[in-house]
Amino acid sequence: MRIKVIFISVVLALLVLTIGGCGNKEGVQTDNNTLDPAVNTTSEIVLDPAQLLTKDDAEKLLGEAVGDPEIVENSMGQKVYNYAPAKEGTAVRFVQLSLVQTAAMPDKLIDSGYTAAKLYDDSIDLLDEAKEINDLGDRAFWGGSGLKMGAGLHVLQGDVYFIISAALGNETDDYDNCRQLAEEVLNRL
């Protein structure tokens, strides 16, 4: 479990450094799905990742009960929900959703030209082995599976950029399952 949290933290830190290291918590969604109006003045609704990838989805994919998600948020408005089996084991198995929405970004980032689409573009540019997917969302790419930088199925739909990652131990199974979950997330947007 600690390996995943450390991995998530490293990836998030790299993404924050990529966008200029803006280091405050402004623009983070509150419990009632609103933004602090002093931070981001958009009227667009901020999505709740727990409604896009549910505990039931994770349990179905992993074939076993999962605990409550580990939630990581950062200063660019990104939220990462990580579901892992409730029963601890030796294998690293998880289902994860990372969500970035321009509406959840602080005005400071938006004013400097950052959007969910720009973050998507920057992400694909950082990877040497990204495989573009032509029939999913507005744009999508597969970054591979496992605990590596850029792993998962990256999807851009409008002003929403999300990454679905699944660790099941087989690259083909991981892709197929991530694709199925990505289609479900797109239907819920």
Secondary structure, DSSP 8 states (H G I E B T S, - for coil): -HHHHHHHHHHHHHHHHHTT-----TT---TTS---TTT----S----HHHHS-HHHHHHHHTS-B-S-EEEE-TTS-EEEEE-BSS--SS--EEEEEEEEGGGS-HHHHHTT--HHHHHHHHHHH-SS-EEESSSSSEEEE--SSSSTT-SEEEEETTEEEEEEEESS-HHHHHHHHHHHHHHHHHH-
